[in-house]
Amino acid sequence: MSTDVNQQFHDQRTAARAAYGSVRSADGTWTGAGFDAYEVIGRDGLDTTLGEAALYSSTPAWHGLGNVIPGGTDSIEDVLRLGGIGFEVEKRNVRYSFMGEGETDPSLRTAADYFVTVRTDTGAPLGVVGGKYTPIQNRDLFTFLQDLVNDHGVIWESAGALRDGKRVFVTMRLPESVRIDAEGINDEIVPFIAMLNGHDGRSPAQALVTPWRVVCANTERFSIRDAHSTWKVRHTASALDRIAEARRTLGLSVEYYREWAAEETLLAQTEIAMRDFEQLVTGLWPLKDDAPVRTVNAAARRREQLSAMYRAESERLGRTAYAAERVVTDYLDHVAPRRPGKTMTEEIARATALLEGADDEIKNTAHRKLMTLVRR
């Protein structure tokens, strides 16, 4: 059995869109009350500066956008073009208008040691940076990843730009996957290496090993959240020359994956009673003694829903700690009620919570508590 979080995300969004009657119009936007907040949350969606979504992918993305080459390609030129990231970035002086007291005409001044990063294809400003900042060009991300894995025949999984080109991503697949409980449920996890780069001066470039193939702002967020190892570098002239350092850091990534898979295997091999699962739920969502009736009733509904989900998941994975962890995660991501703001639907609120990692601490706590059942 293979667990591809990318395919799961694709299937869930597609099903939700059909259920809620969402429809894509000719201009590429969506209407309807579905889960389409996953496609674009405000300004953080795929770049459309050049008239179409800036995305290349080896696999059709859940949102249906971008240019797909089934199975992928090793041509950097094709990926740069299809991903809409063939532009370079330059630094230009920051100038401002100033009119002093008693003056009638403003004068144009240059700000010392401040620069604007600019797209060379459109001239659009991307951010304001200092004098020591050196742009990392999009093309250089590909060379860095090739050198990192010492393979210049890499098949590229995805590449593209977000927020009008302010952020760029490139993803490749690691040649080795890991398995959870090979003799039992045999759940295969496929890791990717993603290279993320910002041209706005607000974030470092970073390479990370993650189960996510980046194809939009949401999966970029997930890739960072779920990364098993990360290497960050500031924008300097020699930034991407530090291959040895990056390789030492990310070279442990397969081992990290193995250690993580080992823990998940222990959970998959640990049978737990229904009362253990109920105690887990109670511990994750504790009730105060003086909790109002409304809160008590809501907690009871949550326990019933989670227990039903656990019984259903146990049919596939057995009554195990692994099944319990999957249920808690699925409940938080897709079932737990969300209180929308004035301009949100509940599903947009759910998507926003997932983007911002609002439930990460609960998920981590659930994992720690379940691991104590393994060790007792």
N, C-alpha and C positions, 0 to 999 in steps of 0.2 A: 504494500500500500504506500502511495506517495502523497505526502501533504505538501501542496504548493500553495502558499498563502496568497500568491498572486491570482491563481485560478479560483480559489475560494472567494476572494474579493470580487473578481469578475462575475462569478455565478450569483453571488448575493446581490450585487448591484443590478444585474440584469433582471433577476427575478423581482426585485423590489420595484424597478422601473415599470415592469409589465403590470404588477399588481396595483400600482398607483396611477397608471394611465399616463405616464410621462411621454412626451413626444418631442423629437428634435425638429426644429424648423430649418428652413433653407440657409439661414445665417449661422447655423451651428449651435444655437442656444436651445435650451430645453424649457418646456412648459409642463406644468403638472405638479402634483403634490408628492412626488416620489423622493428617492434618496439622492436626488441630483446635486445636493450640496456637496456630495463626495467628489463631483467633477470639478467644481470651482467654488472656493469659499472666498467671496469678495475679490480682492486684487491678486490673490495668490495662485491663479490658474496658469495654464500653459500660455506661453507667449504667442500672440497672433499678429505681431508687428508686420510680418511680411504677407499677411492675408490668409494664412492657414495656421493651424496649430503646429507649433515647433516641436515635433516629436517624431523620432524614428523608433521602431520596435521590431523585434524578431517574432513577436507574438501579438495578435490583436489585443489592444487594451480594452478594459471593461467599458470605457466611455465612448469607444468607437472612433476616436480622433487619431490623427497622425498618419504617417506613412509606414506600411508594414512590408518587410521582406521576409516571407515565411522561412524560418530556420536561421535567419540572420545573414550577415555578410562580414567579411574581414576588411572591406574597403573603407578606410578612414574618410576618403573624399566623398564617397556616397553617403556615409553617416552624417558628415558635417552638413551636406546639402539637404538630405531628407529630414534631418533633425532641426534644421533652421538655425544652426549654430556656426555657420561658416564665417561669421564676422570676427573681426579683431577688436581689441579695446585699447584706446590711447588715453593718455593724460593731457588735459588742456588746462591752461591757467584759469583760475577763478577771478572774474572781474565783476565789479559792482559800481553802481552809480551813487555818487555822494554830492550833496550840496551843503556847504557850510553856511554858518550864520552870515547874513549880509550878501551872500552870493546870489546871482540871478539865474545862473545856468549850472546844472550838475556836471561834475567831472567824472570820467571813467577811471577807476583805480584798479590795480592788480593786488590781490591778497597774497602776501608772501607765504610760501610753503603750503598753499592750499590749491588743490587741483580737482577738476571734474573728470571722471572716467566717462568716455564717450564711445558709443558704437560706431565703427568706421563705415558701416553700410547705410545707416539711417541718420547718423549724427545725433541720435537721442542720448541725453545725459543719463547715466546709471547711478552715480553717487559722487560724493565729495570725499577726497582722501588727502593724506599728508604727503610730504615730499619723499619720504622713504618708501612709500607704497609702490610696488611694481606689479602691473597687471599680469596675471597668469592667463595666457591665451588658451582658448578652447581647444585648439589643435594639440597643445602640449599635454592636455589631460590624457589623450590617447597614447602618446609616446610614453608617458609616465607609467600608465597601467601595463603596457607591453613590457617595459623594462622591469616592472615590479614582479611579473610572473615569468620573466625571461622567455617570452613567447611572442613573436611578431607575426603570428598567423591567427591572432585572437578573433573569435566570432563575437561581434558586439551584440549585446542583448537589447539595449535601449540607449537613447541619447536625446536631449532636448533642452529647452529653455523655459523658465518661469518668470513671471512678473516683468514682462517686456524685455527680457534678456538680462535682468539683474542677477539671476541665478541660473546656473547651467549644471547638467548632470550627464554622466556617462556610466553605463552599467555593463559588466561582463560576468559570465558565470565561472565559478571555480570548477575545476575538473573533478573534484572529489565531493561526494555527498556523504551524509551521515544517516544512520538508522537508529530508530528508537525501538528497543525490544525486538531484535532481529529474529529471535526464536518464537516470538509471540505475535504481537500486532504488526510488526515489521513496517513501521511508519518511517518513510524516507523523507529527509529534509534536505532541500537543495539550497546551498549558499551562493550568494553573489558578492562581487566586489563593486561598490558604487563609488564614483569620484564626484564630489559635489564642490562647486566653486561659486563664490559670489563676486560680482563686479561692482557692488555698491559700497565697498569699504567697511561693511558692517559685520562681516563674518569671515573666518579663515577658510582656506581650502581644506577639504578633508577627504580621506579615503576610509571606507568602512566595509566590514564584512557583515552581511545582512541576508535574511531570507527574502528580502523584497527586491523586485525588479522595478526600478523607478520609472513611472510613466505619467506622473502628474504631481501636483503639490501635495496631495494626500499621501501617496506612496513615498514621496520624499520624506515627509514627516515620520511615517512608519519605519522607513529604512534606518533613520537615525535612532528612533526609539528602541528598535529591536536589534541594533547592531551588537555583535558579539566582540568586536575589537575595532578600535578607531585610531586613526593617525591624523593629526591636524598640523597645519603649517601656515605660517603667516605669509603674506604677499611680499616677498623680497626677491631680489635678483637671482638668488641661488636656491629658491624654495624647492623646486622639483629636482634638484641635484642630490637630495638627501635620500637616495634610493636605499642605501644600506640601512639607514635608520628606519625607514618605512617598512622595509622587508623584515627587519627584526621584530618590529611591533606587530605587523599584520601576518608575519610568517608564523606566528603562534596561533593564528585564527583557526586553522583546522583543528589544532589541539583544544582550543577553547570550545569549538563545536563538539568535539568528542566528549569533553567534560560535561558540557550542557546536556548532550544526548545521554550520557551515562546517568545523570540525575533523572532525566525524564524516563529512562528505562527502569530505574528503581521505582519510580512512581507507578509505571505501567505494570510492574510485577508485585505491587503491594495491594493486596485486597483490603478493602475497608468495609465496615458495616454501615448500614443506612444511618445509624445514630452518629457515626463519625462524621458523615457528611453534614448532618443536621447541626452538629456541634461546630463544624467549620463555618457554616452559614451564620450561626448565632454569634460566633466570635468576630466575623467580618463586619456584621451589622448589629452591634450590641444595642440593647434597649435600656434606657434609664428606668429606675423603679417608678418614677412619677411621670412616665411618658403618657401623653394624652391618648385617648381611645383611638383617635384617627391614626396616630402613628403606630399603635399596637396592631390595628387592623391591617395597615399597609405592610407591616413586617410579616404578618401571618400570610398575606397573599404572596409576598416574595418567597417565603419558605416553601409554600405549596408549589409555586411555579418552578423554583429551583429543584425541588425534589422530583417533580415530574420530568424535568429536563435530565436529571441525573439517571432516573430509571430508564429513559429512552436511550441515553448515551451508553449506559451499561450493557444494553443489548449488543452494541458494536464493540466496545472496549472492555467489557467486564466491569464488575463493581470494584474499580481500582482508583487509587489516588490520581492517576493520570486522567481518567474520565472525569473525576471531580474538578481537576484544574481546568480542563477544557470547558466544562459546563460554566464555571464561574466566569471565564473569559468571554464565552459566547453570550452569556446573560448580560454582562456589562456592555459589550460592544453592540448588541443587536436587539436586546429585549428590555432592559431596564428603562422605566419611564423617565423622560426628560421634561423639565419645565421650560418651555420655549420662552424667549424674550418677545417683546412686542412685535418685532419684525421677523420672527422665526416661526417655522413649523416645528413640530416635535422632532421630525427627522433631521432638519437642519441643525437643531440643538444637539442631536445625537452625533451627527457628523463632526460638529465643532468640538464636542467633548473628546471624541476619538482623536481628532487632530491635535488637541492640546494636551493629550495624555492625562486627562482628568482622573482616570481610574487606575493609573499605573501603580500607585501605592497599594491599592487593594489587591491587585493581581500579584504583586510581589509578596505581600503578606500571605496570600493564599498559598503561594509556592512554599514559603518558609514553613508555614504550619503543616502542610502536607508532608514535607520532608521530615518533620519530627515523627510522623507516623511510620516512616520508613525505618527510622533509627531506633524505635522503641523495642 
